[in-house]
Structure formats: structure tokens, C-alpha cells
Amino acid sequence: MECAAPTSPRLNQAGKHLQQVSRSKPRSIDTGGLRTLERRIEDLEKLVASQSRELQIQFERIAQLQAECDVLRVRFIKT
């Protein structure tokens, strides 16, 4: 024989809340707001691309400086 566990009032309230949320009508998308959002996303993508290029330049310069330091260190050790 199986015993069903009694449900708590909290669980019942949560279930009712989920049912209310799932029954709500989907919002209509405002085309003006959507265009604004798309434009902002494009602007952010451009900014990310620009920042990525700048970081790549900085990383290459750091690598060059480290290589120069290594050369100087080897020369200093030899003398």
C-alpha cells in the first residue's frame, strides 16, 4: 500500500503561482523597442570588436617587450 505525502500549503501556493504565470498572455513586441535593442546590440558588437583589436595589439607589444627583456637578460648574464 502506498502512502501519499501530504502537500504543504507552501507547495500549493507555489503551484498556484506557477499556473497563474503560465496562463498570462505573452507580451506583444514593440517594433520600435526591438529596433532600438538591435541597434544597441550592433553598437556593442562593434565596441567588442574594437576592444578585441586593441587588446590584441597590446598583447603583441607585451610579447615584444618580454622578448627584448629576455635578450637583455641573456646579454647581461654573459657579461
C-alpha positions as YAML, in Angstrom:
chain: A
units: angstrom
residues:
- id: 1
  name: MET
  ca: [0.00, 0.00, 0.00]
- id: 2
  name: GLU
  ca: [1.41, 3.40, -0.97]
- id: 3
  name: CYS
  ca: [1.12, 6.47, 1.19]
- id: 4
  name: ALA
  ca: [0.82, 9.81, -0.50]
- id: 5
  name: ALA
  ca: [2.75, 12.52, 1.28]
- id: 6
  name: PRO
  ca: [0.54, 15.43, 2.26]
- id: 7
  name: THR
  ca: [1.34, 18.60, 0.36]
- id: 8
  name: SER
  ca: [2.25, 21.65, 2.35]
- id: 9
  name: PRO
  ca: [0.41, 24.96, 1.96]
- id: 10
  name: ARG
  ca: [3.63, 26.48, 0.58]
- id: 11
  name: LEU
  ca: [3.80, 23.95, -2.23]
- id: 12
  name: ASN
  ca: [0.16, 24.54, -3.07]
- id: 13
  name: GLN
  ca: [0.73, 28.31, -3.19]
- id: 14
  name: ALA
  ca: [3.80, 27.89, -5.40]
- id: 15
  name: GLY
  ca: [1.85, 25.65, -7.76]
- id: 16
  name: LYS
  ca: [-0.97, 28.19, -8.00]
- id: 17
  name: HIS
  ca: [1.54, 30.95, -8.70]
- id: 18
  name: LEU
  ca: [3.16, 28.93, -11.48]
- id: 19
  name: GLN
  ca: [-0.24, 28.26, -13.02]
- id: 20
  name: GLN
  ca: [-1.04, 31.98, -12.96]
- id: 21
  name: VAL
  ca: [2.30, 32.85, -14.56]
- id: 22
  name: SER
  ca: [1.94, 30.23, -17.27]
- id: 23
  name: ARG
  ca: [-1.59, 31.41, -18.08]
- id: 24
  name: SER
  ca: [-0.55, 35.01, -18.62]
- id: 25
  name: LYS
  ca: [-0.65, 36.29, -22.18]
- id: 26
  name: PRO
  ca: [2.69, 36.79, -23.95]
- id: 27
  name: ARG
  ca: [3.67, 40.41, -24.36]
- id: 28
  name: SER
  ca: [3.47, 41.93, -27.79]
- id: 29
  name: ILE
  ca: [6.85, 43.03, -29.06]
- id: 30
  name: ASP
  ca: [7.17, 46.74, -29.66]
- id: 31
  name: THR
  ca: [8.88, 47.08, -33.06]
- id: 32
  name: GLY
  ca: [10.40, 50.44, -32.12]
- id: 33
  name: GLY
  ca: [11.83, 48.97, -28.94]
- id: 34
  name: LEU
  ca: [13.06, 45.96, -30.87]
- id: 35
  name: ARG
  ca: [14.85, 48.16, -33.40]
- id: 36
  name: THR
  ca: [16.43, 50.13, -30.58]
- id: 37
  name: LEU
  ca: [17.59, 46.92, -28.95]
- id: 38
  name: GLU
  ca: [19.01, 45.61, -32.24]
- id: 39
  name: ARG
  ca: [20.88, 48.90, -32.78]
- id: 40
  name: ARG
  ca: [22.31, 48.76, -29.27]
- id: 41
  name: ILE
  ca: [23.41, 45.17, -29.82]
- id: 42
  name: GLU
  ca: [25.13, 46.17, -33.08]
- id: 43
  name: ASP
  ca: [26.87, 49.04, -31.27]
- id: 44
  name: LEU
  ca: [28.05, 46.66, -28.54]
- id: 45
  name: GLU
  ca: [29.32, 44.18, -31.15]
- id: 46
  name: LYS
  ca: [31.32, 46.98, -32.81]
- id: 47
  name: LEU
  ca: [32.72, 48.03, -29.44]
- id: 48
  name: VAL
  ca: [33.69, 44.45, -28.60]
- id: 49
  name: ALA
  ca: [35.44, 44.07, -31.98]
- id: 50
  name: SER
  ca: [37.29, 47.33, -31.46]
- id: 51
  name: GLN
  ca: [38.34, 46.41, -27.93]
- id: 52
  name: SER
  ca: [39.45, 42.97, -29.12]
- id: 53
  name: ARG
  ca: [41.69, 44.54, -31.77]
- id: 54
  name: GLU
  ca: [43.14, 46.92, -29.19]
- id: 55
  name: LEU
  ca: [43.82, 44.08, -26.76]
- id: 56
  name: GLN
  ca: [45.49, 42.04, -29.50]
- id: 57
  name: ILE
  ca: [47.82, 44.97, -30.24]
- id: 58
  name: GLN
  ca: [48.62, 45.35, -26.54]
- id: 59
  name: PHE
  ca: [49.31, 41.61, -26.11]
- id: 60
  name: GLU
  ca: [51.64, 41.65, -29.12]
- id: 61
  name: ARG
  ca: [53.50, 44.65, -27.70]
- id: 62
  name: ILE
  ca: [53.83, 42.93, -24.31]
- id: 63
  name: ALA
  ca: [55.23, 39.85, -26.05]
- id: 64
  name: GLN
  ca: [57.75, 42.03, -27.90]
- id: 65
  name: LEU
  ca: [58.82, 43.72, -24.68]
- id: 66
  name: GLN
  ca: [59.21, 40.36, -22.94]
- id: 67
  name: ALA
  ca: [61.35, 39.10, -25.82]
- id: 68
  name: GLU
  ca: [63.54, 42.22, -25.61]
- id: 69
  name: CYS
  ca: [63.89, 41.73, -21.84]
- id: 70
  name: ASP
  ca: [64.91, 38.11, -22.39]
- id: 71
  name: VAL
  ca: [67.58, 39.19, -24.89]
- id: 72
  name: LEU
  ca: [68.91, 41.83, -22.48]
- id: 73
  name: ARG
  ca: [68.88, 39.33, -19.60]
- id: 74
  name: VAL
  ca: [70.90, 36.81, -21.63]
- id: 75
  name: ARG
  ca: [73.39, 39.52, -22.64]
- id: 76
  name: PHE
  ca: [73.73, 40.69, -19.05]
- id: 77
  name: ILE
  ca: [74.32, 37.14, -17.78]
- id: 78
  name: LYS
  ca: [77.03, 36.53, -20.41]
- id: 79
  name: THR
  ca: [79.00, 39.64, -19.47]
...
